[in-house]
Amino acid sequence: MSTSNGTKNKYFGTDGIRGVYGETLTDSIALLVGGSLGASSEGGTVVVGRDNRTSGESLARALAEGVLAAGGNVLDLGVVTTPCVACLTAAKGAFAGAMISASHNPPSYNGIKIFGADGRKLSADREEEIEARISEAALACAETRGRMLPAEGAVALYADKVKSAGRLDGLKIVLDCANGAAAAYAPAIFADMGAEVAALNTSRDGNLINDGCGALFPEVIAAEVVRRGADMGFSFDGDADRVIAADEKGNIVDGDKIIYVLARMLKARGELPFSTVVGTLHTNMGAEAALASHGIKLVRTDIGDHNVVAKMCAEGFKLGGEQSGHIIIGKYLDTGDGVLAGAVLAKTVLDAGKPLSELADCEIYPQVNVNVRTAKKDEIVRDPALLRYAEAVKGMLSDSGRLMLRGSGTENKLRIMAESKDPFLAAYAARSLEMFIRTNFTL
């Protein structure tokens, strides 16, 4: 059985800093993060972006002020996607990038994702340095204040990278922009690539971000694709670093299936080094078996797209991602990018001359996911009695199934995942572990 307690850090989780604005995430924290980045930059530039949450502007302003006060410069992109910040951090030769977003979380949440000069998320060592700065609550002040730099034309560099995936003429594509950052860019990018585009949930109202739409609600895009007779649909989350697709029949195509389709395409072109892709502990066993049937190996990492990227860069792999829709295509960018992954998948369908339903033909094993809300996730997940019980449940699944228990890296939740060829066993394993937790622990 795989277990994890999320992260040992006080502020950083599996995807940056995350919390409810005004409670566990404040302008003061953003100011200190900015000060740490500015002090380390030695006069360099920090790229700053945000999604359209109502708290985003205040947090971005505080973070930028910290950078400036510490002597760093700021390139403020305004409302953009997370991959855009990562891309421009590397393209502009910046010291770091900071994205204000809580990704798929509700509007009351916000977060800070930080990228290094290479456009990749920070290492654990760098996160610890920033953690120390926040804990010290000491604002860095330089003799010379930094400058705000012009951002005109910067976002077009990112758009051009996505459009380099190729033309999409003749395809009818539906996009669910989650009332988030993708609304300002994704429809125009796909249209510029030649697709006929229908866009849903394009409100700029930050109170509506991820609200019953986007990547956590793929049934929305699936129904709309069928209703419109489209070739496919793509559903993004609030900051568009993940994507879930729907085929022309309304079947949901998650991150595992997207990787399966792209891996086969890249291997056929001789562009899949070592015939290997990178997934996580959550990657479905069915997808792993389907990849293996085509001579493609799956290497697993811990949960979190930064772990996938680290493995890809260390071993020279060029494709990886998560079931949740973080897809990393190393040819273009070293971070999860929903808009880019959608464009590449659409181009793959067009070039193959086959519908997405035919390309995404891998069998997925039944998988049951259960969340248990608790502020004691780190304590409970290490409890010896719970671990013994979980091992007994895992034994019941035998080699045809898996069980995973971990503390969420972004929310106060325990996450349970059970998987088996037998749907009854998957459901029984997940629910029995849930009931053991609810019966034996004060949540």
N, C-alpha and C positions, 0 to 999 in steps of 0.2 A: 504494500500500500504506500502511496506517495503522500507525504505530509509536509506542510510548510506553515510557519507562523508569520508569513508575510515579510516583515522587515524589522530590524532591530533599531532603526532610527526613530527619533521622536517626531520629526516633521516629514521626511521623505518616505514615500511608500513605493509601490511597484511602478508608479508612473508620475514621479515628481512629488510636489507638495499638494495635498488635496484636503479640503474641508469645507464646512458650512461657513459662508462669509459672515464676518462679524463675531464668530464664535471661535472656531479652531483655525481660521485663516483670516488675518486682519491686514490692514494697510501697513501696520508697523512691521509685520513679518516681511511683507513685500519690500518695504524700505530697506530692511536689513539685508535681504537677499540681493537687492540692487547694489547696496554698499559693498558687499563681499565681491560681487562680480566686477564692480568698478575699480576697487582697490587692487584686485588681481590682474586687471587688464593693462595696467601701466600706461594709461592714456589711449588704450585701444577702444574698439567699438563694440557695443552690445546691441544686437537687433532685438526689438521688442514688438510683439504682436499680441492680439487678443481676439477671443470670439465675442459675440454680441450680448453676453450676459450683462445684466444691469450693473453688477459690481465690477465688471471688467475695466471700465474706464478709470475708476478710482484706484484699483490695484495697479494698473499699468502706469498711472501717473506717479504713484508712490515708488514703484520699482525703478522707474526712470530717474526720479529725483535722487534715489540712493546711488545710482550709477554716476550721475552728474556730480554729486557732492564729493564722490571719491575720486574724481578726475577722469572718469571714463566718458566716452561719447555715446550717444544714443541715436540709432536709426529706428524711428517709430513708424511701423507699417500700418497702424490702426487695426481695423477688423480684417483678419486674414485667417487662413487655415494653419494648423500646426505644421504640416509638411512645408508650407510656404516659408515659415520662419526658419526651419531647419535648412532648407535649400538655400535661402539667401544668406544665412550665416556663413556657409561655406563659400558661396559664390562671391560675396563681398569681402572676403578675407577678414571677417569680424573675429573678435576674441571669443564671443559667446552669443547665444540667442536665448531669449526668454519668451515663452508663450503663456499668456494668462488664459487658462481654460480648465474646466473640469470635465472635458471630453464628453462622455456619455451620461454623466450624472445630472440630476435635476437642476433647475435654475437656481435654487438656493445655494448650491455648491459652487465653488470656484477652485482654481489651482494654479500652480506655477510649474511649468515644464521647462527644463533648461538643457540647452545643447552646447556642446563644445565647438571649437573652431572648425572641426571636421563635419559638422552637421549631425553628429551622433549624440545621443543622450549621455549624460555624465556618468563617469565611473563612480564606484562606491567611495573611493578615496576623496574625490572632489565633492561629493555630496556631504561627506563628513566634515570637510573644511567649512562648507556653508552652514551646516548644522551648528558648528562651534561658534560661528559669527552670530547666528541668531540667538544662541544661548547666552552669549556674552552681552547681547543687547547694546553693542558698541557701534555707533555709526561712524564709518570712515569718512574723514574730511580731508581733502587734498588742498594744497596751496592754490592750485589753479583749477577752477571748475571746468568740467567737460562741456561739450557742445552738442546741440541737437543738429543732426545731419538731415539734408533733404532726402525724401524717399521717392520722389517722382520716378516712375518707370521701373522701380524695383520689382513690383509684383509681376510685371510682364515677363521678367526673366524666368520666374517659376512657371507661368502659364505656357511659355515656349517649351519648357522641358516636358510638360505633360503632352503638349501637342506633337512633340517629336515621336510619340508612339505610332503615329501614322494617321491616314485619313479613315474616316468612318462613313463615307458616303453610302447611302442606301439603307442605313440602319435606323430604326425607330426606337428610341431609348427614353425611358421614364426615369426621372431622378427625384428622390426624396431627400431634400436638403436639411431636414430636421429643424427648420427654423433657426439654423445656425450659420456658421461662418461660410459654409459652402454656397449658400444662397447667392452671395455676391459674385461668385466666380464660376462654379461648376457648369451651370446651364450655358453660359457664354463659351466656355472652353469646348464643351462637346459640340455646340453648334458650329464653332469655328473649324472643328475637325470634320464637319460635313454631315453630322447626324441630325435627324429630325428629333427635336427634344421637347418633351413635356415635363415641366418641373412642378413638384408639389412641395408644400410646406416651406415657402420661401420668405416668410415674415422675418423682418429684422428686429422684432420685439423680443428682447432677451428674456422676458418672462415666459416665453413659449418654447424655448429651446429644449429639444428632446421630449416635449410634452406629447406623449402618445404617438410619436412619429420617429423616423430615423432608424438607425441600425438596430436598436433594441425592439423595434416593432416592424419586422420585415414583412409581416402579413399585409401591411398597408401597401407597400410597393408591389407585392405579389398580386393583389387584387386589381390594382390599377393597370398593371401590365396586361392582364387578361382583358380587362374592360376596354382598353384602347387598342388591343391587337398589336402590341409592341413586340419587338424582338427580344427585349430584356429590360431589366430595371436595376438601378443601383441606389441603395439606401445608405446614407452617410450618418455619422454621429455629429455632435455639436461642433467639433473642431475638424471634422473630416479626415482624421487619421485612420479611420477604419471604414470598411464597406461590407455590406451584405447584399448579394445579388438575388434576382429572381429571373427564372428562365421564361420563355414564351408561353409555357403552360401554367405558369403561376407557382411552380415549385421553387422553394427557397434554396439558394446556393450559398452556403456559409463559407467562412474562411478556409476550412479544410478542403472543400470542393473546389474553391477558386485556386488554391495551391496545386491541387491535383491536375486541373486543366492547364494551368500555366507551366507546370513541370513537364508534362508530356510535350507541350509545344516547344519549350526550350531544349529539351533533350533531342527532339527531332531535328532541331536546327544546329545541334552541336554546341549549345550555349548554356548547358547545365553542368558545371564542373563536378567531376567525380560522381556524376549521376546521383546527386544527393540534394535533398532539401532539408530545411531546419523547421521543426515544429516545437511544440511545448508538451508538458505533461498532460495537457488537456486535448491534444490532437487525437481525433477519433481513431480507434483501432481499425475500423473499416477502411478509412482513408489510407492508413499505413499499409494495409494488405493490398489495396488497389494499386498504390504506387509501386509496391514490390512486384506486382504482376507485370508491370511494365519496366522492370529492371531499375527502379528508382528507390534509393534508400532514404529513410527518414531518420534524422538525428533529433533527439528531444532535448530541450532545455527547461529550466524552471519557467514559471508563468511570468509574462512581461515581455513586450516586444524589444525592450533594451537588451534582454538576455539573448533573444534570437539574433539581434544585430551583432552583439559581441561574438557569438559563435560563428556567424557568417564571416565576419571580418577576420577572425583569428584563423579560420580554416580555409578561407578562399571560396566559400559557397556564395551563390548568387540569387537564391530564392528562399524565402522563409516567411513564417507568419504564424498567426494564431487563429483558432476557430472563430473568435469574436470579430475577425475581419481586419486585424492589423496585417497587412501584406507588404513585405519588403522585397522590392525588385532591385537588386544591387546594381544593375546596369544604369539605373537612373538616379536612385537616392538611397541613402543608408538610414531610412526611417520609414515607419508605416505611413502609407499615403493612400487614402480611399479613392480620391479622384483619379490619381495615376493608375492604381490597380484596376479601377473600372474601365479606364480608357484602354489599357493593355488587354484586358479580358475581352472587351468589345472588338478590338482589332484581331484578336485570336479567333473569335467566332467568325468574323468576316472573311479572314484568310482561309479558314478551314472549309467554308462553304457549307457548314452544318449548323443546326440550331444548338443553342447552349444546352438544352436538355439532353441532347445526344452526347455532347462533349463531357458533361458533368455526370457521367454514368456510374460513378463509384458507389458501392453499397456502404451505407453508414450504419454502424451498430447502434442500437437503441442506447441513448444516454440520458440519464435523469440528473438534473441539477437542482439542489435545494439550498436555500440560504437561511441561516439562523441569525437573527439580529441580536447582537450582544456587545457590550462595551468591554467584555472580559475575553475577547477572542484569543489573545496571546496566552493567557493563563489556561484556558480550557483546552486549546489545541495541543498542549504539552502534557495534559493529565494522563498519568500511567494507566488508570482504569479505562479511560476512553480509548487509548491507543491499543490496549489489549482487546477490547471489544471490536474495534475496527479491524484488527488483524483476523479475528474470528470470522467476521463478515466477508473479508477479502478471501478467506479460504473457501468459503461457500461458492464464490464466483469462479474459482479455479483459474486455469490459464486462458479461459475464453472471456474473461472480464477484468475490469480494473476498478479500483476504489481510490478516491482522492479526498483528503480532508485538509483544508488550509484556512488560514486567516486572510481575509481580504486585505489587499495592500492599499485600498483607497476608501473603504467604508468600514463601519463597525459591524462586521458580519463574519460568520463562519460559512465557508462555502464547501458543500459536499457534492461530489460528482461520482456517480456509479455508472458503469458501462458493461454491457454484456450482449452476446448474440441473442440471448433470451430476454425479451422486454420485461417479463414478470420478475426475473432475478434482478435486473437493473433497478426496477422500481422498489422492490423489497429491500435491497441493500441500502439504497439512499434513505428510504423512509425509516428503516430500523435504526440507522445511525442517528438520524434526526431525533427520533423519539428517545433514544438513550441520552442524548444531550439535554433535551428539554425536561426529561424526568430526573436527571441526576445533578443538574447544575442550576444555580441561580443566575439568570441571564441579565 
